[in-house]
Amino acid sequence: MPDVVIENDIDPEVDGEEAYKRYAGAAASFMVSVQDDQFVSTVVDEAKATLKSYQDYTDDFLRPFQEMRLLEQNEENTISPWTMTSQGILAGLQNLGKSLMDILLHN
C-alpha cells in the first residue's frame, strides 16, 4: 500500500490480520451458501447464519443513511436537490458566485 494512503487513512477498527480473517470468513460463507449441495447441512446452516449476521450488521449500519435519504423526498415524490447541491458547494464544484439562499430558493 502506498505510504500516502497509510499516512492519510483513517484509523482502522481492526488490524490487517483480523480484517483478512473476517473477509475470508465472509467469502467462505458465501461460497458454501451458493454451493450448498456440496456440504453437509450443519456447515451450510453455519455459513448462512454468518451471512445473515453480516446482512443484519450492514442493515443496522446503513439505516440512518436510508432514513436520511427518505427525508430528501418531497410530497411530489421527487428528490430534493439539497444534498447534491450542498455537496457540490462544499467540494467547490458549484457556481460559487451564487449565494446559498439563491441556490436554495431557485433550485
Secondary structure by P-SEA (a helix, b strand, c coil): ccaaaaaccccccccaaaaaaaaaaaaaaaaaaaacccccaaaaaaaaaaaaaaaaaaaaaaaaaaaaaaaaccccccccaaaaaaaaaaaccccccccaaaaaacc
